[in-house]
Amino acid sequence: MISNVVISDKDELTDVDISSLPPDFKFGAIFVNKNEHAYAKVRFDAQSIDWFTDNLHKVSDAVTRAAIWRYFWMLVMDKQTTSLKFMEFVQKQLPHENVEQIMAGGLTNLKGLIAYYIPSSLVQEKKDALFETLVTLLAREGVNKDPIVDQLFGFLSSQENIQTALGWLESGKITAGDEQLFEIQKKHKWAILKALFRSKHFATDIKMELLEMTLGEEKSDLALQTRATCMASLPDPDVKATIWAEITDPDSTESLYMRSAKINGFMSFEQLDLCEPYFDKFFDHVATMQAKTSTKIFESFFFGLLPRMNISDAHIVKLVALKQDTPDNEKTFINTLQDGIELLVRSKQVRALCEEKAINK
């Protein structure tokens, strides 16, 4: 290995002495900015991407591995690799990673990737595959289980996997066959409830019974917010209409946290047919919500309901028009609208790159 090469800040090319390497040496990957000494935009060539995807765990230094995990995510955001390549990278490297912060960051990015950066037609398939991958990983010896379980239930989607999770909810333990893998905590039970309420595969009376059995008489803020998210998640058009009226009411006296809880339950890929009618309606409320609510309530509304599941050029044009019509002294609003435009454009382009690569394979 050649390391600690200083890149010239004057010359276009930097010569690297490789005379110490064996004559038949073939490089696997190139990594710059070792130990994060500089603020730099790092991009890998195709060969390095492939090598790190298969072999990053062979790099012993945790700082280097953490940087490469982060740079892989940035490659997706910069459209230098596909979202599905990132998924492949995570699925291959996660079983070998033992640093909790790296695992947690990778899984959090993966959750966002599925929600915003892979083609909508693949969301259910990828969520199911990742759920099963993570359960298999939990059964391995020496695995750091906490960051895995903390993200596991965000990948619940299919009826079969939710039914499995309901068994764990009842027993209080994640199991594989007769083996007990993890004793779930309250936050995990509540995450299972939220997945259950989103699903169209279970009757409302079953959901309500499990909600009462799990939350009981608990009146903590988190319990009340979980209940609100669950109710907003019900796949019922009348419920959606009621919740929409509540979360777009600028005069509502509900707290930021309760509003956010309802917003968190409103949109779901499992209910795309119920949510799509609200994509266009969202833009009708943006200006009013910004004018009549606090900054935090408006941002919760804006970023929580910005229609990123299926993005049309018309949606981007509407935000651009809103920005153009906003007075120059409304800097915060202008910046928020610009953030929304960039999020929609990035999501649309990253998904398009993924589809293009799949077609050209």
C-alpha positions as CSV (number, residue, x, y, z in Angstrom):
1,M,0.0,0.0,0.0
2,I,1.2,3.5,-0.8
3,S,0.0,6.1,1.7
4,N,0.6,9.7,2.9
5,V,1.1,11.1,-0.6
6,V,0.9,14.9,-0.5
7,I,-1.1,16.2,-3.5
8,S,0.4,19.2,-5.1
9,D,-1.5,22.5,-4.8
10,K,0.3,23.9,-7.8
11,D,0.7,21.2,-10.4
12,E,-2.1,19.6,-12.3
13,L,-0.6,16.1,-11.8
14,T,1.1,14.6,-8.8
15,D,3.8,12.0,-9.4
16,V,3.6,9.0,-7.1
17,D,6.6,6.8,-6.5
18,I,5.4,3.1,-6.6
19,S,8.8,1.5,-6.9
20,S,8.4,-0.1,-3.5
21,L,5.5,-2.2,-4.7
22,P,5.8,-5.7,-6.2
23,P,6.1,-5.6,-10.0
24,D,2.7,-7.5,-10.4
25,F,0.9,-5.1,-8.0
26,K,-2.6,-4.1,-9.1
27,F,-4.3,-1.3,-7.2
28,G,-7.8,-1.9,-5.7
29,A,-8.8,1.6,-4.9
30,I,-7.6,5.2,-4.4
31,F,-8.6,7.2,-1.3
32,V,-7.6,10.8,-0.9
33,N,-7.9,13.1,2.2
34,K,-6.7,10.5,4.6
35,N,-7.6,11.3,8.2
36,E,-9.9,14.1,7.0
37,H,-7.2,16.8,7.2
38,A,-8.7,18.9,4.5
39,Y,-12.2,20.0,3.5
40,A,-12.5,18.3,0.1
41,K,-15.0,17.0,-2.4
42,V,-14.0,13.3,-2.8
43,R,-15.1,11.2,-5.8
44,F,-14.0,7.7,-6.6
45,D,-13.4,6.2,-10.0
46,A,-15.5,3.2,-11.0
47,Q,-12.8,0.7,-10.1
48,S,-12.5,2.2,-6.6
49,I,-16.2,2.1,-6.1
50,D,-16.3,-1.5,-7.0
51,W,-13.4,-2.4,-4.8
52,F,-14.7,-0.5,-1.7
53,T,-18.2,-2.1,-2.3
54,D,-16.7,-5.6,-1.9
55,N,-13.6,-4.9,0.3
56,L,-14.0,-1.8,2.5
57,H,-14.0,-4.1,5.6
58,K,-10.4,-5.0,4.9
59,V,-9.4,-1.4,5.8
60,S,-8.6,-1.5,9.5
61,D,-8.7,2.2,10.2
62,A,-12.2,3.2,11.4
63,V,-11.7,6.9,10.5
64,T,-11.0,5.9,6.9
65,R,-14.0,3.6,6.7
66,A,-16.3,6.2,8.2
67,A,-15.1,8.8,5.6
68,I,-15.6,6.3,2.7
69,W,-19.1,5.5,4.0
70,R,-19.9,9.2,3.9
71,Y,-18.3,9.8,0.6
72,F,-20.4,7.0,-0.9
73,W,-23.5,8.8,0.2
74,M,-22.2,12.0,-1.4
75,L,-21.5,10.2,-4.6
76,V,-25.3,9.4,-4.8
77,M,-26.2,13.0,-4.0
78,D,-23.8,14.2,-6.7
79,K,-25.2,11.7,-9.2
80,Q,-21.8,10.1,-9.6
81,T,-23.1,6.6,-8.7
82,T,-26.6,5.1,-8.5
83,S,-28.8,4.8,-5.4
84,L,-28.9,1.0,-6.0
85,K,-25.1,0.9,-5.9
86,F,-25.2,2.5,-2.5
87,M,-27.7,-0.1,-1.4
88,E,-25.4,-2.8,-2.6
89,F,-22.5,-1.2,-0.8
90,V,-24.4,-1.1,2.5
91,Q,-25.7,-4.6,2.2
92,K,-22.2,-6.0,1.6
93,Q,-20.3,-3.9,4.2
94,L,-22.8,-3.7,7.0
95,P,-22.3,-7.3,8.1
96,H,-18.6,-6.6,8.6
97,E,-18.8,-3.2,10.3
98,N,-18.6,-3.0,14.1
99,V,-18.5,0.7,14.8
100,E,-21.9,1.8,16.0
101,Q,-21.7,5.3,14.6
102,I,-20.8,4.1,11.1
103,M,-23.6,1.5,11.2
104,A,-26.2,4.0,12.5
105,G,-25.2,6.6,9.9
106,G,-25.3,4.1,7.0
107,L,-28.7,2.7,8.0
108,T,-30.1,6.2,8.4
109,N,-28.9,7.2,5.0
110,L,-30.3,3.9,3.6
111,K,-33.8,4.8,5.0
112,G,-33.7,8.2,3.3
113,L,-32.4,6.6,0.1
114,I,-35.4,4.3,-0.1
115,A,-37.8,7.1,0.7
116,Y,-36.5,9.7,-1.8
117,Y,-33.8,8.3,-4.1
118,I,-34.8,5.0,-5.7
119,P,-37.6,4.6,-8.3
120,S,-41.0,4.4,-6.5
121,S,-41.6,1.0,-8.3
122,L,-38.8,-0.5,-6.3
123,V,-39.6,0.8,-2.8
124,Q,-41.6,-2.1,-1.5
125,E,-39.2,-4.7,-2.9
126,K,-36.1,-3.0,-1.4
127,K,-37.7,-2.4,2.0
128,D,-38.7,-6.1,2.2
129,A,-35.2,-7.2,1.1
130,L,-33.5,-5.0,3.6
131,F,-35.7,-6.0,6.5
132,E,-34.9,-9.7,5.9
133,T,-31.2,-8.8,5.5
134,L,-31.1,-7.0,8.8
135,V,-32.9,-9.9,10.6
136,T,-30.4,-12.3,9.2
137,L,-27.6,-10.0,10.4
138,L,-29.0,-9.9,13.9
139,A,-28.5,-13.7,14.2
140,R,-24.8,-13.5,13.6
141,E,-22.3,-13.7,16.5
142,G,-20.5,-10.5,17.5
143,V,-22.8,-8.1,15.6
144,N,-23.6,-4.7,17.2
145,K,-27.4,-5.1,17.4
146,D,-28.6,-1.8,18.8
147,P,-28.2,0.4,15.7
148,I,-29.7,-2.4,13.5
149,V,-32.8,-2.8,15.7
150,D,-33.2,1.0,15.9
151,Q,-33.7,1.2,12.1
152,L,-35.1,-2.3,11.5
153,F,-38.8,-1.5,11.7
154,G,-38.5,1.4,9.3
155,F,-38.1,-1.2,6.6
156,L,-41.4,-3.1,7.4
157,S,-43.7,-3.2,4.4
158,S,-45.0,-6.6,3.4
159,Q,-47.9,-8.4,5.2
160,E,-45.6,-11.3,6.0
161,N,-42.9,-9.2,7.6
162,I,-45.4,-7.1,9.6
163,Q,-47.0,-10.3,10.8
164,T,-43.6,-11.5,12.0
165,A,-43.0,-8.2,13.8
166,L,-46.4,-8.5,15.5
167,G,-45.3,-11.8,16.9
168,W,-42.2,-10.0,18.3
169,L,-44.5,-7.2,19.7
170,E,-46.5,-9.8,21.6
171,S,-43.5,-11.7,23.0
172,G,-41.3,-8.6,23.5
173,K,-38.4,-10.3,21.7
174,I,-37.0,-10.6,18.2
175,T,-36.6,-14.2,17.4
176,A,-35.4,-16.4,14.6
177,G,-36.8,-19.9,15.0
178,D,-36.2,-20.8,18.6
179,E,-33.4,-18.4,19.1
180,Q,-34.0,-15.1,20.9
181,L,-32.0,-12.3,19.2
182,F,-33.0,-9.1,21.0
183,E,-35.3,-7.8,23.7
184,I,-37.2,-5.0,22.1
185,Q,-37.8,-1.7,23.9
186,K,-40.8,0.6,24.1
187,K,-39.6,2.7,21.1
188,H,-39.3,-0.5,19.0
189,K,-42.9,-1.6,19.9
190,W,-44.2,1.9,18.9
191,A,-42.3,1.7,15.6
192,I,-44.0,-1.7,14.9
193,L,-47.4,0.0,15.6
194,K,-46.7,2.7,13.1
195,A,-45.8,0.2,10.4
196,L,-48.9,-1.8,11.2
197,F,-51.2,1.3,10.8
198,R,-49.7,2.2,7.4
199,S,-50.4,-1.2,6.1
200,K,-53.5,-2.0,4.0
201,H,-53.2,-5.7,4.9
202,F,-54.8,-5.5,8.3
203,A,-58.3,-4.5,9.5
204,T,-58.7,-1.3,11.4
205,D,-60.2,-3.1,14.4
206,I,-57.1,-5.2,14.8
207,K,-54.9,-2.1,14.6
208,M,-57.0,-0.3,17.2
209,E,-56.9,-3.3,19.6
210,L,-53.1,-3.6,19.3
211,L,-52.8,0.2,19.8
212,E,-54.6,0.1,23.1
213,M,-52.8,-3.1,24.2
214,T,-49.4,-1.5,23.5
215,L,-50.0,2.1,24.6
216,G,-52.6,1.5,27.2
217,E,-53.2,4.5,29.5
218,E,-49.8,6.0,28.9
219,K,-50.2,9.8,28.4
220,S,-46.5,10.8,27.9
221,D,-45.8,13.2,25.1
222,L,-44.2,10.5,23.0
223,A,-47.1,8.1,23.6
224,L,-49.6,10.8,22.5
225,Q,-47.5,11.6,19.4
226,T,-47.3,7.9,18.5
227,R,-51.0,7.6,18.7
228,A,-51.4,10.7,16.5
229,T,-49.0,9.3,13.9
230,C,-50.8,5.9,13.9
231,M,-54.2,7.5,13.4
232,A,-52.9,9.7,10.6
233,S,-51.4,6.6,8.9
234,L,-54.7,4.8,8.5
235,P,-55.3,3.9,4.8
236,D,-58.7,5.5,4.7
237,P,-59.6,8.4,2.4
238,D,-61.9,9.9,5.0
239,V,-59.2,9.8,7.6
240,K,-56.8,11.4,5.1
241,A,-59.2,14.2,4.4
242,T,-59.7,14.9,8.1
243,I,-56.0,14.9,8.9
244,W,-55.2,17.0,5.9
245,A,-57.6,19.7,7.1
246,E,-56.0,19.6,10.5
247,I,-52.4,19.9,9.4
248,T,-53.1,22.6,6.9
249,D,-55.2,24.8,9.3
250,P,-53.0,27.8,10.0
251,D,-55.2,28.7,13.0
252,S,-54.8,25.4,14.7
253,T,-53.7,25.5,18.3
254,E,-52.1,22.1,18.2
255,S,-48.4,22.0,19.3
256,L,-45.6,21.7,16.8
257,Y,-44.9,18.2,18.1
258,M,-48.5,17.0,17.6
259,R,-48.7,18.6,14.1
260,S,-45.4,16.9,13.2
261,A,-46.6,13.6,14.5
262,K,-49.6,13.7,12.2
263,I,-47.5,14.9,9.3
264,N,-45.1,12.0,9.9
265,G,-48.0,9.6,9.5
266,F,-49.7,11.2,6.5
267,M,-47.5,10.3,3.5
268,S,-46.6,6.7,2.8
269,F,-45.5,4.6,-0.3
270,E,-47.9,1.9,0.9
271,Q,-50.7,4.4,0.3
272,L,-49.5,6.2,-2.8
273,D,-53.0,6.1,-4.4
274,L,-54.4,7.9,-1.3
275,C,-51.6,10.4,-1.0
276,E,-51.3,11.4,-4.7
277,P,-54.4,13.7,-4.7
278,Y,-52.7,15.8,-2.0
279,F,-49.5,16.4,-4.0
280,D,-51.0,19.3,-6.0
281,K,-53.0,20.5,-2.9
282,F,-49.8,21.0,-1.0
283,F,-48.8,23.9,-3.2
284,D,-52.1,25.7,-2.5
285,H,-51.3,25.9,1.2
286,V,-47.6,26.9,1.1
287,A,-47.9,30.7,1.1
288,T,-50.7,30.7,3.7
289,M,-48.9,28.4,6.1
290,Q,-45.7,30.5,5.8
291,A,-47.6,33.7,6.4
292,K,-49.7,32.6,9.3
293,T,-47.7,30.0,11.3
294,S,-44.4,30.0,13.1
295,T,-41.1,29.2,11.2
296,K,-40.9,25.8,12.9
297,I,-44.5,24.8,12.2
298,F,-44.1,25.9,8.6
299,E,-40.9,24.0,8.1
300,S,-42.5,20.9,9.6
301,F,-45.4,21.3,7.1
302,F,-43.2,22.1,4.1
303,F,-40.5,19.5,4.4
304,G,-42.8,16.8,5.8
305,L,-45.4,17.1,3.0
306,L,-43.2,18.2,0.1
307,P,-44.3,15.6,-2.6
308,R,-41.2,13.6,-3.2
309,M,-42.7,10.2,-3.8
310,N,-43.6,10.9,-7.4
311,I,-42.1,14.1,-8.7
312,S,-43.4,15.9,-11.8
313,D,-41.8,18.9,-13.5
314,A,-45.0,20.8,-12.7
315,H,-44.3,20.5,-9.0
316,I,-40.9,22.0,-9.5
317,V,-42.3,24.8,-11.6
318,K,-44.9,25.7,-8.9
319,L,-42.1,26.1,-6.3
320,V,-40.1,28.2,-8.8
321,A,-43.1,30.4,-9.4
322,L,-43.7,30.8,-5.7
323,K,-40.1,31.8,-5.2
324,Q,-40.3,34.4,-8.0
325,D,-43.4,35.9,-6.5
326,T,-41.9,36.2,-3.0
327,P,-40.6,39.7,-2.0
328,D,-36.8,40.0,-1.7
329,N,-37.1,40.9,2.0
330,E,-38.6,37.4,2.7
331,K,-35.2,35.8,2.7
332,T,-36.0,32.9,5.0
333,F,-39.0,31.9,2.9
334,I,-37.0,32.3,-0.3
335,N,-34.3,30.0,1.1
336,T,-36.8,27.4,2.2
337,L,-38.4,27.4,-1.3
338,Q,-35.0,27.0,-2.9
339,D,-34.2,24.1,-0.6
340,G,-37.5,22.5,-1.7
341,I,-36.6,23.1,-5.3
342,E,-33.2,21.5,-4.9
343,L,-34.7,18.5,-3.0
344,L,-37.2,17.8,-5.7
345,V,-34.7,18.2,-8.5
346,R,-32.1,16.0,-6.8
347,S,-34.6,13.3,-6.0
348,K,-35.9,13.3,-9.6
349,Q,-32.4,13.2,-11.1
350,V,-31.0,10.5,-8.8
351,R,-34.0,8.3,-9.6
352,A,-33.6,9.0,-13.3
353,L,-30.0,8.0,-13.2
354,C,-30.9,4.8,-11.4
355,E,-33.5,4.0,-14.1
356,E,-31.1,4.9,-16.9
357,K,-28.3,2.7,-15.6
358,A,-30.8,-0.2,-15.2
359,I,-32.0,0.2,-18.8
360,N,-28.4,0.3,-20.2
361,K,-27.2,-2.7,-18.3
